[in-house]
Amino acid sequence: MEEEKKFYLTKEGVEKIKKEYEDLRALKLSKTSGEIPKIWHSEDLNPEYLSFQEDLSFIETRITELENIMKNAELIKLPSKEKQSIVNLGAKVLVQVEGQTDEFVIVGSLEANPSLGRISNESPVGRALLGHRAGEEVMVSSPIKTIYKIRKIKYKNI
């Protein structure tokens, strides 16, 4: 049997998933307890009914996805003091790339947002930085080879 994928989430990420789940369950309940459009509109299928079924199908699919995420979620925790000098999930990493400095927080793929400086542990850069320490250089080949020099690693309570 294939192992389920783990979803690494911050406490804030878990709360967002739970809220979306509760909101969608309430929406599904309100849709199904209200008036359901008739299937037939003269001899053709009623477009309102098709739209209703499509919406319901989308909601049910997303609810199932969220249940799977919650079942396989793993909270990103602050590492022990001696492990805080190593890049891991939840680390804020200051790097130097081609003379420029950049800062990333390493998060799980569901919370990644590069424009906000949150990169996934599964991205080429995130994956390359994991397990390294300040002062080390890491080469990332995606799509061109780039050297990332790790300047500082910081963990805050996430």
C-alpha positions as CSV (number, residue, x, y, z in Angstrom):
1,M,0.0,0.0,0.0
2,E,1.3,3.4,-1.0
3,E,2.2,5.7,2.0
4,E,-0.1,8.8,2.3
5,K,1.6,12.1,1.6
6,K,2.3,14.2,4.7
7,F,1.2,17.8,4.6
8,Y,3.5,20.0,6.7
9,L,1.6,23.0,8.0
10,T,2.1,25.9,10.5
11,K,-0.4,26.4,13.2
12,E,-1.9,29.2,11.2
13,G,-2.1,26.9,8.1
14,V,-4.0,24.2,10.1
15,E,-6.5,26.8,11.3
16,K,-7.1,28.1,7.7
17,I,-7.7,24.5,6.5
18,K,-10.2,23.8,9.4
19,K,-12.0,27.1,8.7
20,E,-12.4,26.4,5.0
21,Y,-13.6,22.9,5.8
22,E,-16.2,24.1,8.2
23,D,-17.3,26.9,5.8
24,L,-17.7,24.4,2.9
25,R,-19.7,21.9,5.1
26,A,-22.0,24.8,6.1
27,L,-22.3,25.8,2.4
28,K,-23.1,22.3,1.3
29,L,-25.7,22.0,4.1
30,S,-27.4,25.2,3.0
31,K,-27.4,24.2,-0.7
32,T,-28.9,20.8,0.0
33,S,-31.4,21.9,2.5
34,G,-32.8,24.7,0.3
35,E,-34.9,24.3,-2.8
36,I,-33.1,22.0,-5.4
37,P,-33.7,23.1,-9.0
38,K,-35.8,20.7,-11.1
39,I,-33.9,18.3,-13.4
40,W,-36.0,18.9,-16.4
41,H,-36.9,22.2,-18.0
42,S,-39.3,21.2,-20.8
43,E,-37.5,18.4,-22.7
44,D,-34.0,19.6,-21.9
45,L,-31.9,19.3,-18.7
46,N,-32.4,22.5,-16.6
47,P,-29.2,24.6,-16.7
48,E,-29.9,25.7,-13.1
49,Y,-29.9,22.0,-12.1
50,L,-26.7,21.3,-13.9
51,S,-25.0,24.4,-12.3
52,F,-26.3,23.3,-8.9
53,Q,-24.9,19.7,-9.4
54,E,-21.6,21.2,-10.6
55,D,-21.3,23.4,-7.5
56,L,-22.2,20.6,-5.2
57,S,-19.7,18.3,-6.9
58,F,-16.9,20.9,-6.5
59,I,-17.8,21.5,-2.8
60,E,-17.8,17.7,-2.1
61,T,-14.5,17.2,-3.9
62,R,-12.9,20.1,-1.9
63,I,-14.3,18.7,1.4
64,T,-12.7,15.3,0.6
65,E,-9.4,17.0,-0.2
66,L,-9.5,19.0,3.0
67,E,-10.3,15.8,5.0
68,N,-7.3,14.1,3.5
69,I,-5.1,17.1,4.3
70,M,-6.3,17.2,7.9
71,K,-5.8,13.4,8.3
72,N,-2.3,13.6,7.0
73,A,-1.3,17.0,8.4
74,E,1.9,17.3,10.4
75,L,2.4,20.5,12.4
76,I,5.7,22.3,11.8
77,K,7.3,22.6,15.3
78,L,10.2,24.6,16.6
79,P,13.3,22.3,16.6
80,S,15.3,21.8,19.7
81,K,18.0,24.4,20.5
82,E,20.8,22.3,19.1
83,K,19.0,21.7,15.8
84,Q,18.2,25.4,15.2
85,S,21.5,25.9,13.4
86,I,20.3,23.6,10.6
87,V,17.8,24.6,7.9
88,N,14.6,22.7,8.4
89,L,10.8,23.3,8.0
90,G,9.9,26.6,9.7
91,A,13.3,28.1,9.3
92,K,13.7,31.7,8.1
93,V,16.9,31.6,6.0
94,L,18.9,34.6,4.9
95,V,20.9,33.8,1.8
96,Q,23.2,35.6,-0.6
97,V,22.7,34.9,-4.3
98,E,24.9,36.6,-6.9
99,G,25.7,39.4,-4.5
100,Q,22.0,40.0,-3.5
101,T,20.6,39.0,-0.2
102,D,17.2,37.2,0.0
103,E,15.2,35.8,2.9
104,F,12.9,32.8,2.8
105,V,10.8,30.9,5.3
106,I,10.7,27.1,4.5
107,V,7.1,25.8,4.7
108,G,5.1,22.9,3.4
109,S,3.9,23.0,-0.2
110,L,0.3,24.0,0.8
111,E,1.5,27.3,2.4
112,A,4.2,28.2,-0.1
113,N,3.9,31.7,-1.6
114,P,7.2,32.8,-3.1
115,S,6.0,36.4,-3.5
116,L,5.6,36.5,0.3
117,G,9.0,34.8,0.8
118,R,7.5,31.5,1.8
119,I,9.1,28.7,-0.2
120,S,8.1,25.0,-0.2
121,N,10.4,22.3,1.3
122,E,9.7,20.5,-2.0
123,S,10.8,23.4,-4.3
124,P,14.3,23.1,-5.8
125,V,15.7,25.9,-3.6
126,G,13.9,24.7,-0.4
127,R,14.9,21.1,-0.9
128,A,18.6,22.2,-1.5
129,L,18.7,24.3,1.6
130,L,17.3,21.7,4.0
131,G,19.9,20.2,6.3
132,H,22.6,22.9,5.7
133,R,24.1,25.4,8.2
134,A,25.0,29.1,8.1
135,G,28.2,29.7,6.1
136,E,27.6,26.7,3.8
137,E,27.1,27.2,0.1
138,V,24.4,25.2,-1.8
139,M,24.2,24.8,-5.5
140,V,20.7,24.8,-7.0
141,S,20.3,23.7,-10.7
142,S,16.9,25.0,-11.7
143,P,17.0,25.8,-14.6
144,I,20.5,27.3,-14.3
145,K,23.1,26.6,-11.7
146,T,22.9,29.1,-8.9
147,I,25.0,29.2,-5.7
148,Y,23.1,30.1,-2.5
149,K,25.4,31.1,0.5
150,I,23.5,30.6,3.7
151,R,24.1,33.7,5.9
152,K,21.7,33.2,8.8
153,I,19.1,30.7,10.1
154,K,16.4,31.9,12.4
155,Y,13.4,30.1,13.9
156,K,10.5,31.8,15.5
157,N,7.5,30.2,17.1
158,I,5.3,29.3,14.2
